[in-house]
Amino acid sequence: MGRPAPSVDGDVYPTSKETDMRQPDSRPGPGHLDTNHPDGGSPPVTAAAIGRLAALGGLGFLVASLASDLVIGPFPRPDAPPAQLVSFYAAHHAQVGTGGLLLALSGVFFVLFGLAIWARIRQASASPLLAGLTVIATTLAALTTLASAGTYGVLGDIGGQPAVAPAALQAWHIMGSDGSLADSASTFLFLLAMAGAGLLARALPRWLAWTALLLGILQLAPNQVGFLASLVFLAWTAAAGISLLFVRQAREGRKAREGRKARQDQTGYAAREEVRHA
């Protein structure tokens, strides 16, 4: 009993049980995105890869943004007179241009960070609306950052040219030195999506979600409060990236240990059954 039955032509075919035993286990392991790809050939994204991308994007955004501010240095106020601006840009236009390049680089890092958060939300099987809001907010925040970087780039190009009218230089300076409503609104929208990702979808730690909600509210405050909130937001992205990196690695390590222990228990049970039947 249990031997495969011969066919009509005398060949022996394996039974369905043997065929099932020979099939490899194609189920995705822990830490993979549980999504069906339409092309059927795209590899899944691991949680470790998401953590590394989040850490790279968050830390890169913080470092590049701070480097941009340090390179530009003390910046004249928006209401500075044209004569003061002419002398400032004549001496510091190269620094302002370099700061614009670093600010543009920070926008690229922010896109990587937002992409990692989007993938984490997808991995948590959260609402598609939350994932879509994350993509929209990331795009808007990156575009406003690149627009500010472009303004500093223009100031770096024209700041040392004597033929540029002081009034034109002042107009570009006001655009670069005075924060816009688009900057605050895009950052608020992104932080609101992060709060939802942590509180509703559990895709982020809850402490990151609550701090994101607080920073989002402070982001809309006028004057120095909103400015300080924008500085804390830089540190928040770095902390979120590092948190996703180490938290996901710790969870995957715990799951791997539990899987090894389960396999060892199963192997020990099978060995005891063989000894008992012998």
N, C-alpha and C positions, 0 to 999 in steps of 0.2 A: 504494500500500500504506500502511496506517495510517489511511486515511480511514474515518469511521464509515459503517457500512452502512445504506442506507435501509430503512425498515420496509415492511410490506405497503401501508399507506395513503400512502406517499410521504414521511412525516416522517422526519427524521434524528435519531436518538438517539445520545447520546455513548456511547463505549465504556466498559468497566469501568475501563480505565486512566485515561481522562480524568476519570471520576467520582471515582476515588481521589485524583487530583491536586487536585481541587477541594475535597476534604474538609479542614476546618481541623484542625490538630494539637491534639487535646484532651488530650494527655498532660500531667500535672502537671510543673511545672518543679522545679528543685532546691530543697530546703528545705521541701517540702510533706510533710504527713503522708500516707503511703502506705496509706490506709485507705479501705474502701468504705463509704460512708454509706448506711444503709438507705433514707433518704428520697430519695437521689439529688440533693439540691439544696443540701446544707450545704457552704459553702466550706471548703477546706482551711486548716489553721493553718500559717503560715510559721514558720520557725526564728527569723526576726528578731522576730516578735511574741512568741514564747516567751521570747527573751532579754530583751526589754523588760519583760515581765511578771515574770520572775524578778528582774531588777534592781530594779524597783519594790517587789516584795514583800520581797526581802531587805534592801534599804536602809531601807525603811519600818519593818520589824520591828526593826531595830537602833536606829534613831533614836527610835521611839516607846517602846521598852523603856527606853533610857537616859534619855529625857526623863521617864518615869514615876518612875524611881529618883531623879533629880535634884529633881523637884518634891516628892516625899515627904520627901526629906532623911534625916538620921540617924534610924533607927527603933529604938525600945526592944527589948531582947532578949525572947525568949518568956517567960522567967522573971521579968520585971520585976514588982514589987509593984503591986497595984491602985491605990494612992495615986499612984504615979508615972505610971501610965497615964491616970488621970483628968486630971491636970494637963497631960500631953502632948497628949491629944486635945482638951482645951478650947482649947488654943492653936493646934493644927495640924490640926484636923479638916477644914478646907476644903482644905488641901494634900493630905491623904490621899485625899479624894474626887476631886480633880482627877487625882491620880496613878492612881487606879483607872480613870478614863476613858481616859487615855493608854495604860494597859496593855490595856484592851479594844481600842483602836485597833491596838495591836501584834498582837493576835490576828487581826484582820481582814487585816492585811498578811501574816501568816504563811500564812493560807489562800491568798492570791494566789501566794505563793512555792511552796507545795506543789502548787498547780494547775499552775504552770509546769513543775515537775519531773515531774509526772505526764504532761504533754503531751510533754515531752522523752523520757521512757521509751517512750511510745507511738510517737513518731517513730522511735526506734531499733529498733522492732519487737522489743522485749524480751518477756520472759515476762509473760503477764497476771497471774500471781501477784505479780510484783514491782510492777506498776502498782497492783494492788489493795492490797498492803501499804502503798504510799505514800499512797494515799487514806485508809486506816484510821489510819495513824500521824499524818497531817496533821490529821485530824478529832479524834483524841484530844488531840494537843498544843494545838490551838486551843481545845478545850473546857476543858482544865485552865487555860489562860491566862485565858479568860473567867471561869472560876470564881474564880480569884484576884482578878481585877478586880472581880467582884461583891462579894467580901469587903471589899476596900478601899472600895468604894462604900458599903457598909453602915456601916463604921467612920467614914467621912466624914459620914454622916447622923446617927448616934447619938452620935458623939464629943463634940459640943457640947451635948448635952441633959442637964441636971442630974438628970432623973428616971430616967435609965438606971442600973441597979445596977452598981457597980464589978465585981462578979463576972461579969456578962454582958459587960461591956466587955472584961474580961480573956479570956473565952472566945473572942470574935471576934478579939481581937488575936493569940492563939496560932494560930488558923487562918490568919491573914494573914501572920504573921511566920515561921512554921516551915514549911519546904518539905515537900510531901507526896510519898509514894511514887508517886502517879499522875503527878506532874510529871516525875520522873526516868524512870519507865517509858515514858511516851509519847515523851519526847525520845530515849531509848535506841532505841526501836522505829523512830523516824523516821531517826535516824542509821544504824541498821543497814540500812534500806532504801536510803539514799543510798550506803552502801558497796557494796551489791549492784548499784546502778545504774551505778556507775563501774567496778567490777572485773569484773562479769559481763556487763552489757549495753553497756558503753562509752558510756553516755548522758551521763556526767559525766567530766571530766578525772580522771586517776588520782590526782593529788595531793589532790583534794577527797575522793575515796573513802577513801584511807588516813587522812587527818585525821579524816574522819567516823567511821571505825571506832575510832580512838584516843579521840576525844571520847565516843563511845558507851560505851566501857569505863570511862572516868574518870567519866562521868555517874553511875554506880552506886556510886562510892566515897563513903564517909561524910565528914561534917564539911566542912572547907574545900576539900578536893580536888574534891568534887562541885560545890560552889558556884563555884569558879573555872572548872570545865569548863562550867558553864551560862553564865558570862559569855563565855567563848571561843566558845561556840555562837552567840551573837548576832553576833559578828564573822564567824563561818564562813558564816552565811546571807548576809550582805552580800557577802563575797568570792565565794561561789558564784553569786549573782545577777549580779555584775559580770563574772565569768568567762564565764558563759553568754552574756551580751550581746555581749562583744567577740570571743570565740572563734567563735561562730556567724556573726557579721558578717564576720570574716576569712575563714572557710571559704566563705561565700556569694560574697564578692568574688573569691576565687581561682577558684571554679567559673564565675563570670560571665566572668572574663577568659579562662579556658580555652575557654568556649563561643564567645566572640567570635573568638578565634584560630582555632578549628576552622572557623567559618563563613567567615572570611577565606581560609583555606587552600582551602576547598571552592570559593569563588568564583574564586580565582586559578586553580585547576585547571580549572574549567569554561571560563574565558576562554582559557587556553592550548589547550584542546582545540578550541575554536571557531576559533582562529587556525590551528592545525595542519590542521584539515579544510578551511579556506578555501584 
